[in-house]
Amino acid sequence: MEIAQNKDISKTALIKPLKDNAIISEFGSEDDYKKFYADSTIDPEKYWDCIASKFEWYKKYDKVIR
């Protein structure tokens, strides 16, 4: 399967989401994203436990694996 490539967009182009889509995104702003990222590097187990808790599980996991 071949994926069509848009040659008009450079690899360095920054494409921002539409304002309406940004409201419903996980991160409300770039600062929010940077905080989440920092938290994920400081305590990855806690971070991924928080992410995993948003899913519905048949059986809750026993530990978070990095």
PyMOL Python script that loads the backbone (N, CA, C, O; Angstrom):
from pymol import cmd

cmd.read_pdbstr("""\
ATOM      1  N   MET A   1       0.845  -1.182   0.000  1.00  0.00           N
ATOM      2  CA  MET A   1       0.000   0.000   0.000  1.00  0.00           C
ATOM      3  C   MET A   1       0.891   1.247   0.000  1.00  0.00           C
ATOM      4  O   MET A   1       1.794   1.377   0.827  1.00  0.00           O
ATOM      5  N   GLU A   2       0.635   2.127  -0.905  1.00  0.00           N
ATOM      6  CA  GLU A   2       1.445   3.335  -1.018  1.00  0.00           C
ATOM      7  C   GLU A   2       0.677   4.519  -0.435  1.00  0.00           C
ATOM      8  O   GLU A   2      -0.517   4.686  -0.681  1.00  0.00           O
ATOM      9  N   ILE A   3       1.367   5.314   0.320  1.00  0.00           N
ATOM     10  CA  ILE A   3       0.752   6.493   0.925  1.00  0.00           C
ATOM     11  C   ILE A   3       1.119   7.711   0.088  1.00  0.00           C
ATOM     12  O   ILE A   3       2.293   7.961  -0.184  1.00  0.00           O
ATOM     13  N   ALA A   4       0.115   8.455  -0.310  1.00  0.00           N
ATOM     14  CA  ALA A   4       0.354   9.665  -1.101  1.00  0.00           C
ATOM     15  C   ALA A   4       1.026  10.712  -0.220  1.00  0.00           C
ATOM     16  O   ALA A   4       0.675  10.867   0.950  1.00  0.00           O
ATOM     17  N   GLN A   5       1.971  11.412  -0.774  1.00  0.00           N
ATOM     18  CA  GLN A   5       2.677  12.443  -0.032  1.00  0.00           C
ATOM     19  C   GLN A   5       2.368  13.806  -0.631  1.00  0.00           C
ATOM     20  O   GLN A   5       2.357  13.976  -1.851  1.00  0.00           O
ATOM     21  N   ASN A   6       2.120  14.763   0.232  1.00  0.00           N
ATOM     22  CA  ASN A   6       1.891  16.130  -0.216  1.00  0.00           C
ATOM     23  C   ASN A   6       3.235  16.829  -0.281  1.00  0.00           C
ATOM     24  O   ASN A   6       3.824  17.129   0.758  1.00  0.00           O
ATOM     25  N   LYS A   7       3.724  17.091  -1.469  1.00  0.00           N
ATOM     26  CA  LYS A   7       5.052  17.676  -1.641  1.00  0.00           C
ATOM     27  C   LYS A   7       5.058  19.177  -1.385  1.00  0.00           C
ATOM     28  O   LYS A   7       6.125  19.792  -1.371  1.00  0.00           O
ATOM     29  N   ASP A   8       3.894  19.778  -1.183  1.00  0.00           N
ATOM     30  CA  ASP A   8       3.821  21.213  -0.924  1.00  0.00           C
ATOM     31  C   ASP A   8       4.150  21.543   0.531  1.00  0.00           C
ATOM     32  O   ASP A   8       4.462  22.690   0.848  1.00  0.00           O
ATOM     33  N   ILE A   9       4.083  20.555   1.413  1.00  0.00           N
ATOM     34  CA  ILE A   9       4.323  20.792   2.839  1.00  0.00           C
ATOM     35  C   ILE A   9       5.734  20.307   3.173  1.00  0.00           C
ATOM     36  O   ILE A   9       6.069  19.143   2.956  1.00  0.00           O
ATOM     37  N   SER A  10       6.542  21.202   3.697  1.00  0.00           N
ATOM     38  CA  SER A  10       7.904  20.807   4.060  1.00  0.00           C
ATOM     39  C   SER A  10       7.879  20.020   5.361  1.00  0.00           C
ATOM     40  O   SER A  10       6.898  20.066   6.104  1.00  0.00           O
ATOM     41  N   LYS A  11       8.944  19.309   5.631  1.00  0.00           N
ATOM     42  CA  LYS A  11       9.039  18.515   6.859  1.00  0.00           C
ATOM     43  C   LYS A  11       9.107  19.398   8.090  1.00  0.00           C
ATOM     44  O   LYS A  11       8.859  18.926   9.200  1.00  0.00           O
ATOM     45  N   THR A  12       9.432  20.649   7.921  1.00  0.00           N
ATOM     46  CA  THR A  12       9.549  21.552   9.057  1.00  0.00           C
ATOM     47  C   THR A  12       8.310  22.425   9.251  1.00  0.00           C
ATOM     48  O   THR A  12       8.284  23.283  10.134  1.00  0.00           O
ATOM     49  N   ALA A  13       7.295  22.207   8.436  1.00  0.00           N
ATOM     50  CA  ALA A  13       6.085  23.026   8.539  1.00  0.00           C
ATOM     51  C   ALA A  13       5.378  22.759   9.863  1.00  0.00           C
ATOM     52  O   ALA A  13       5.267  21.612  10.296  1.00  0.00           O
ATOM     53  N   LEU A  14       4.917  23.792  10.482  1.00  0.00           N
ATOM     54  CA  LEU A  14       4.153  23.679  11.723  1.00  0.00           C
ATOM     55  C   LEU A  14       2.685  23.846  11.374  1.00  0.00           C
ATOM     56  O   LEU A  14       2.266  24.906  10.907  1.00  0.00           O
ATOM     57  N   ILE A  15       1.909  22.802  11.600  1.00  0.00           N
ATOM     58  CA  ILE A  15       0.487  22.833  11.285  1.00  0.00           C
ATOM     59  C   ILE A  15      -0.282  22.861  12.599  1.00  0.00           C
ATOM     60  O   ILE A  15      -0.273  21.892  13.358  1.00  0.00           O
ATOM     61  N   LYS A  16      -0.935  23.962  12.852  1.00  0.00           N
ATOM     62  CA  LYS A  16      -1.679  24.114  14.103  1.00  0.00           C
ATOM     63  C   LYS A  16      -3.105  23.611  13.917  1.00  0.00           C
ATOM     64  O   LYS A  16      -3.679  23.749  12.837  1.00  0.00           O
ATOM     65  N   PRO A  17      -3.688  23.018  14.985  1.00  0.00           N
ATOM     66  CA  PRO A  17      -5.068  22.550  14.879  1.00  0.00           C
ATOM     67  C   PRO A  17      -6.039  23.725  14.797  1.00  0.00           C
ATOM     68  O   PRO A  17      -5.727  24.838  15.221  1.00  0.00           O
ATOM     69  N   LEU A  18      -7.193  23.461  14.259  1.00  0.00           N
ATOM     70  CA  LEU A  18      -8.233  24.490  14.264  1.00  0.00           C
ATOM     71  C   LEU A  18      -8.561  24.830  15.702  1.00  0.00           C
ATOM     72  O   LEU A  18      -8.440  23.982  16.586  1.00  0.00           O
ATOM     73  N   LYS A  19      -8.970  26.045  15.941  1.00  0.00           N
ATOM     74  CA  LYS A  19      -9.233  26.488  17.308  1.00  0.00           C
ATOM     75  C   LYS A  19     -10.265  25.595  17.993  1.00  0.00           C
ATOM     76  O   LYS A  19     -10.108  25.269  19.170  1.00  0.00           O
ATOM     77  N   ASP A  20     -11.317  25.195  17.278  1.00  0.00           N
ATOM     78  CA  ASP A  20     -12.347  24.341  17.870  1.00  0.00           C
ATOM     79  C   ASP A  20     -11.780  22.987  18.277  1.00  0.00           C
ATOM     80  O   ASP A  20     -12.179  22.432  19.301  1.00  0.00           O
ATOM     81  N   ASN A  21     -10.852  22.448  17.484  1.00  0.00           N
ATOM     82  CA  ASN A  21     -10.245  21.164  17.810  1.00  0.00           C
ATOM     83  C   ASN A  21      -9.307  21.274  19.004  1.00  0.00           C
ATOM     84  O   ASN A  21      -9.187  20.331  19.786  1.00  0.00           O
ATOM     85  N   ALA A  22      -8.647  22.404  19.149  1.00  0.00           N
ATOM     86  CA  ALA A  22      -7.724  22.591  20.262  1.00  0.00           C
ATOM     87  C   ALA A  22      -8.458  22.572  21.594  1.00  0.00           C
ATOM     88  O   ALA A  22      -7.907  22.131  22.602  1.00  0.00           O
ATOM     89  N   ILE A  23      -9.687  23.044  21.605  1.00  0.00           N
ATOM     90  CA  ILE A  23     -10.467  23.078  22.846  1.00  0.00           C
ATOM     91  C   ILE A  23     -10.718  21.671  23.372  1.00  0.00           C
ATOM     92  O   ILE A  23     -10.701  21.444  24.582  1.00  0.00           O
ATOM     93  N   ILE A  24     -10.951  20.731  22.468  1.00  0.00           N
ATOM     94  CA  ILE A  24     -11.270  19.374  22.916  1.00  0.00           C
ATOM     95  C   ILE A  24     -10.038  18.476  23.006  1.00  0.00           C
ATOM     96  O   ILE A  24     -10.155  17.299  23.346  1.00  0.00           O
ATOM     97  N   SER A  25      -8.874  19.014  22.708  1.00  0.00           N
ATOM     98  CA  SER A  25      -7.670  18.202  22.772  1.00  0.00           C
ATOM     99  C   SER A  25      -7.297  17.929  24.222  1.00  0.00           C
ATOM    100  O   SER A  25      -7.806  18.567  25.144  1.00  0.00           O
ATOM    101  N   GLU A  26      -6.402  16.974  24.401  1.00  0.00           N
ATOM    102  CA  GLU A  26      -5.924  16.615  25.744  1.00  0.00           C
ATOM    103  C   GLU A  26      -5.231  17.785  26.416  1.00  0.00           C
ATOM    104  O   GLU A  26      -5.309  17.940  27.635  1.00  0.00           O
ATOM    105  N   PHE A  27      -4.557  18.603  25.634  1.00  0.00           N
ATOM    106  CA  PHE A  27      -3.796  19.718  26.163  1.00  0.00           C
ATOM    107  C   PHE A  27      -4.427  21.012  25.684  1.00  0.00           C
ATOM    108  O   PHE A  27      -4.605  21.213  24.483  1.00  0.00           O
ATOM    109  N   GLY A  28      -4.761  21.877  26.602  1.00  0.00           N
ATOM    110  CA  GLY A  28      -5.403  23.126  26.241  1.00  0.00           C
ATOM    111  C   GLY A  28      -4.452  24.138  25.623  1.00  0.00           C
ATOM    112  O   GLY A  28      -4.870  25.029  24.885  1.00  0.00           O
ATOM    113  N   SER A  29      -3.160  23.991  25.932  1.00  0.00           N
ATOM    114  CA  SER A  29      -2.186  24.945  25.415  1.00  0.00           C
ATOM    115  C   SER A  29      -0.816  24.272  25.319  1.00  0.00           C
ATOM    116  O   SER A  29      -0.627  23.148  25.785  1.00  0.00           O
ATOM    117  N   GLU A  30       0.107  24.960  24.723  1.00  0.00           N
ATOM    118  CA  GLU A  30       1.468  24.432  24.636  1.00  0.00           C
ATOM    119  C   GLU A  30       2.083  24.318  26.022  1.00  0.00           C
ATOM    120  O   GLU A  30       2.839  23.384  26.291  1.00  0.00           O
ATOM    121  N   ASP A  31       1.763  25.267  26.911  1.00  0.00           N
ATOM    122  CA  ASP A  31       2.268  25.198  28.286  1.00  0.00           C
ATOM    123  C   ASP A  31       1.734  23.962  29.004  1.00  0.00           C
ATOM    124  O   ASP A  31       2.466  23.309  29.747  1.00  0.00           O
ATOM    125  N   ASP A  32       0.448  23.638  28.781  1.00  0.00           N
ATOM    126  CA  ASP A  32      -0.128  22.418  29.372  1.00  0.00           C
ATOM    127  C   ASP A  32       0.625  21.189  28.869  1.00  0.00           C
ATOM    128  O   ASP A  32       0.954  20.290  29.643  1.00  0.00           O
ATOM    129  N   TYR A  33       0.894  21.162  27.561  1.00  0.00           N
ATOM    130  CA  TYR A  33       1.636  20.039  26.980  1.00  0.00           C
ATOM    131  C   TYR A  33       3.011  19.913  27.637  1.00  0.00           C
ATOM    132  O   TYR A  33       3.427  18.815  28.006  1.00  0.00           O
ATOM    133  N   LYS A  34       3.714  21.035  27.780  1.00  0.00           N
ATOM    134  CA  LYS A  34       5.047  21.001  28.371  1.00  0.00           C
ATOM    135  C   LYS A  34       5.013  20.495  29.811  1.00  0.00           C
ATOM    136  O   LYS A  34       5.928  19.797  30.247  1.00  0.00           O
ATOM    137  N   LYS A  35       3.955  20.847  30.554  1.00  0.00           N
ATOM    138  CA  LYS A  35       3.821  20.358  31.926  1.00  0.00           C
ATOM    139  C   LYS A  35       3.585  18.853  31.925  1.00  0.00           C
ATOM    140  O   LYS A  35       4.222  18.128  32.690  1.00  0.00           O
ATOM    141  N   PHE A  36       2.671  18.372  31.069  1.00  0.00           N
ATOM    142  CA  PHE A  36       2.427  16.938  30.980  1.00  0.00           C
ATOM    143  C   PHE A  36       3.708  16.197  30.603  1.00  0.00           C
ATOM    144  O   PHE A  36       4.016  15.147  31.168  1.00  0.00           O
ATOM    145  N   TYR A  37       4.453  16.753  29.642  1.00  0.00           N
ATOM    146  CA  TYR A  37       5.695  16.107  29.213  1.00  0.00           C
ATOM    147  C   TYR A  37       6.698  16.058  30.364  1.00  0.00           C
ATOM    148  O   TYR A  37       7.318  15.023  30.608  1.00  0.00           O
ATOM    149  N   ALA A  38       6.856  17.170  31.065  1.00  0.00           N
ATOM    150  CA  ALA A  38       7.786  17.205  32.202  1.00  0.00           C
ATOM    151  C   ALA A  38       7.376  16.177  33.253  1.00  0.00           C
ATOM    152  O   ALA A  38       8.219  15.447  33.774  1.00  0.00           O
ATOM    153  N   ASP A  39       6.089  16.120  33.562  1.00  0.00           N
ATOM    154  CA  ASP A  39       5.599  15.130  34.532  1.00  0.00           C
ATOM    155  C   ASP A  39       5.899  13.711  34.072  1.00  0.00           C
ATOM    156  O   ASP A  39       6.239  12.851  34.885  1.00  0.00           O
ATOM    157  N   SER A  40       5.776  13.466  32.779  1.00  0.00           N
ATOM    158  CA  SER A  40       6.005  12.115  32.260  1.00  0.00           C
ATOM    159  C   SER A  40       7.469  11.702  32.382  1.00  0.00           C
ATOM    160  O   SER A  40       7.764  10.513  32.508  1.00  0.00           O
ATOM    161  N   THR A  41       8.380  12.655  32.346  1.00  0.00           N
ATOM    162  CA  THR A  41       9.801  12.324  32.463  1.00  0.00           C
ATOM    163  C   THR A  41      10.250  12.250  33.917  1.00  0.00           C
ATOM    164  O   THR A  41      11.186  11.521  34.245  1.00  0.00           O
ATOM    165  N   ILE A  42       9.583  13.006  34.789  1.00  0.00           N
ATOM    166  CA  ILE A  42       9.937  13.000  36.210  1.00  0.00           C
ATOM    167  C   ILE A  42       9.445  11.721  36.884  1.00  0.00           C
ATOM    168  O   ILE A  42      10.186  11.089  37.637  1.00  0.00           O
ATOM    169  N   ASP A  43       8.197  11.340  36.614  1.00  0.00           N
ATOM    170  CA  ASP A  43       7.614  10.136  37.229  1.00  0.00           C
ATOM    171  C   ASP A  43       6.788   9.389  36.186  1.00  0.00           C
ATOM    172  O   ASP A  43       5.560   9.472  36.188  1.00  0.00           O
ATOM    173  N   PRO A  44       7.465   8.655  35.289  1.00  0.00           N
ATOM    174  CA  PRO A  44       6.756   7.992  34.184  1.00  0.00           C
ATOM    175  C   PRO A  44       5.703   6.992  34.651  1.00  0.00           C
ATOM    176  O   PRO A  44       4.650   6.860  34.028  1.00  0.00           O
ATOM    177  N   GLU A  45       5.986   6.290  35.739  1.00  0.00           N
ATOM    178  CA  GLU A  45       5.016   5.303  36.216  1.00  0.00           C
ATOM    179  C   GLU A  45       3.711   5.980  36.628  1.00  0.00           C
ATOM    180  O   GLU A  45       2.632   5.497  36.286  1.00  0.00           O
ATOM    181  N   LYS A  46       3.795   7.075  37.345  1.00  0.00           N
ATOM    182  CA  LYS A  46       2.603   7.822  37.761  1.00  0.00           C
ATOM    183  C   LYS A  46       1.881   8.402  36.539  1.00  0.00           C
ATOM    184  O   LYS A  46       0.654   8.364  36.457  1.00  0.00           O
ATOM    185  N   TYR A  47       2.654   8.934  35.601  1.00  0.00           N
ATOM    186  CA  TYR A  47       2.069   9.520  34.396  1.00  0.00           C
ATOM    187  C   TYR A  47       1.278   8.477  33.609  1.00  0.00           C
ATOM    188  O   TYR A  47       0.123   8.713  33.255  1.00  0.00           O
ATOM    189  N   TRP A  48       1.896   7.323  33.332  1.00  0.00           N
ATOM    190  CA  TRP A  48       1.221   6.300  32.533  1.00  0.00           C
ATOM    191  C   TRP A  48       0.075   5.645  33.293  1.00  0.00           C
ATOM    192  O   TRP A  48      -0.886   5.177  32.682  1.00  0.00           O
ATOM    193  N   ASP A  49       0.168   5.608  34.611  1.00  0.00           N
ATOM    194  CA  ASP A  49      -0.956   5.114  35.404  1.00  0.00           C
ATOM    195  C   ASP A  49      -2.150   6.052  35.228  1.00  0.00           C
ATOM    196  O   ASP A  49      -3.287   5.598  35.105  1.00  0.00           O
ATOM    197  N   CYS A  50      -1.892   7.345  35.218  1.00  0.00           N
ATOM    198  CA  CYS A  50      -2.953   8.338  35.007  1.00  0.00           C
ATOM    199  C   CYS A  50      -3.577   8.168  33.622  1.00  0.00           C
ATOM    200  O   CYS A  50      -4.800   8.199  33.487  1.00  0.00           O
ATOM    201  N   ILE A  51      -2.749   7.990  32.597  1.00  0.00           N
ATOM    202  CA  ILE A  51      -3.253   7.794  31.233  1.00  0.00           C
ATOM    203  C   ILE A  51      -4.072   6.508  31.153  1.00  0.00           C
ATOM    204  O   ILE A  51      -5.170   6.501  30.596  1.00  0.00           O
ATOM    205  N   ALA A  52      -3.541   5.426  31.709  1.00  0.00           N
ATOM    206  CA  ALA A  52      -4.222   4.130  31.646  1.00  0.00           C
ATOM    207  C   ALA A  52      -5.545   4.136  32.404  1.00  0.00           C
ATOM    208  O   ALA A  52      -6.470   3.406  32.046  1.00  0.00           O
ATOM    209  N   SER A  53      -5.636   4.945  33.434  1.00  0.00           N
ATOM    210  CA  SER A  53      -6.866   4.989  34.230  1.00  0.00           C
ATOM    211  C   SER A  53      -8.037   5.589  33.445  1.00  0.00           C
ATOM    212  O   SER A  53      -9.190   5.452  33.853  1.00  0.00           O
ATOM    213  N   LYS A  54      -7.746   6.247  32.330  1.00  0.00           N
ATOM    214  CA  LYS A  54      -8.802   6.831  31.496  1.00  0.00           C
ATOM    215  C   LYS A  54      -9.482   5.795  30.601  1.00  0.00           C
ATOM    216  O   LYS A  54     -10.529   6.062  30.012  1.00  0.00           O
ATOM    217  N   PHE A  55      -8.869   4.601  30.507  1.00  0.00           N
ATOM    218  CA  PHE A  55      -9.438   3.524  29.703  1.00  0.00           C
ATOM    219  C   PHE A  55     -10.321   2.629  30.559  1.00  0.00           C
ATOM    220  O   PHE A  55     -10.151   2.547  31.775  1.00  0.00           O
ATOM    221  N   GLU A  56     -11.252   1.968  29.916  1.00  0.00           N
ATOM    222  CA  GLU A  56     -12.097   1.008  30.617  1.00  0.00           C
ATOM    223  C   GLU A  56     -11.451  -0.366  30.469  1.00  0.00           C
ATOM    224  O   GLU A  56     -11.246  -0.839  29.351  1.00  0.00           O
ATOM    225  N   TRP A  57     -11.132  -1.004  31.582  1.00  0.00           N
ATOM    226  CA  TRP A  57     -10.435  -2.278  31.581  1.00  0.00           C
ATOM    227  C   TRP A  57     -11.363  -3.393  32.037  1.00  0.00           C
ATOM    228  O   TRP A  57     -12.194  -3.186  32.921  1.00  0.00           O
ATOM    229  N   TYR A  58     -11.230  -4.581  31.437  1.00  0.00           N
ATOM    230  CA  TYR A  58     -11.944  -5.757  31.946  1.00  0.00           C
ATOM    231  C   TYR A  58     -11.391  -6.117  33.312  1.00  0.00           C
ATOM    232  O   TYR A  58     -12.137  -6.415  34.245  1.00  0.00           O
ATOM    233  N   LYS A  59     -10.080  -6.085  33.413  1.00  0.00           N
ATOM    234  CA  LYS A  59      -9.387  -6.329  34.670  1.00  0.00           C
ATOM    235  C   LYS A  59      -8.331  -5.237  34.802  1.00  0.00           C
ATOM    236  O   LYS A  59      -7.513  -5.049  33.901  1.00  0.00           O
ATOM    237  N   LYS A  60      -8.346  -4.522  35.917  1.00  0.00           N
ATOM    238  CA  LYS A  60      -7.369  -3.450  36.108  1.00  0.00           C
ATOM    239  C   LYS A  60      -5.960  -4.048  36.178  1.00  0.00           C
ATOM    240  O   LYS A  60      -5.742  -5.110  36.761  1.00  0.00           O
ATOM    241  N   TYR A  61      -5.038  -3.351  35.582  1.00  0.00           N
ATOM    242  CA  TYR A  61      -3.657  -3.787  35.556  1.00  0.00           C
ATOM    243  C   TYR A  61      -3.071  -3.811  36.971  1.00  0.00           C
ATOM    244  O   TYR A  61      -3.527  -3.082  37.853  1.00  0.00           O
ATOM    245  N   ASP A  62      -2.063  -4.650  37.176  1.00  0.00           N
ATOM    246  CA  ASP A  62      -1.419  -4.770  38.481  1.00  0.00           C
ATOM    247  C   ASP A  62      -0.256  -3.798  38.658  1.00  0.00           C
ATOM    248  O   ASP A  62       0.015  -3.328  39.762  1.00  0.00           O
ATOM    249  N   LYS A  63       0.424  -3.508  37.554  1.00  0.00           N
ATOM    250  CA  LYS A  63       1.536  -2.566  37.629  1.00  0.00           C
ATOM    251  C   LYS A  63       1.704  -1.875  36.284  1.00  0.00           C
ATOM    252  O   LYS A  63       1.223  -2.343  35.251  1.00  0.00           O
ATOM    253  N   VAL A  64       2.390  -0.765  36.331  1.00  0.00           N
ATOM    254  CA  VAL A  64       2.660   0.005  35.126  1.00  0.00           C
ATOM    255  C   VAL A  64       4.066  -0.367  34.680  1.00  0.00           C
ATOM    256  O   VAL A  64       5.010  -0.300  35.466  1.00  0.00           O
ATOM    257  N   ILE A  65       4.201  -0.755  33.427  1.00  0.00           N
ATOM    258  CA  ILE A  65       5.504  -1.148  32.897  1.00  0.00           C
ATOM    259  C   ILE A  65       6.054  -0.031  32.045  1.00  0.00           C
ATOM    260  O   ILE A  65       5.336   0.529  31.217  1.00  0.00           O
ATOM    261  N   ARG A  66       7.319   0.303  32.234  1.00  0.00           N
ATOM    262  CA  ARG A  66       7.974   1.320  31.415  1.00  0.00           C
ATOM    263  C   ARG A  66       8.715   0.686  30.287  1.00  0.00           C
ATOM    264  O   ARG A  66       9.334   1.385  29.484  1.00  0.00           O
TER     265      ARG A  66
END
""", "prot")
cmd.dss("prot")
cmd.show_as("cartoon", "prot")
cmd.util.cbc("prot")
cmd.orient("prot")
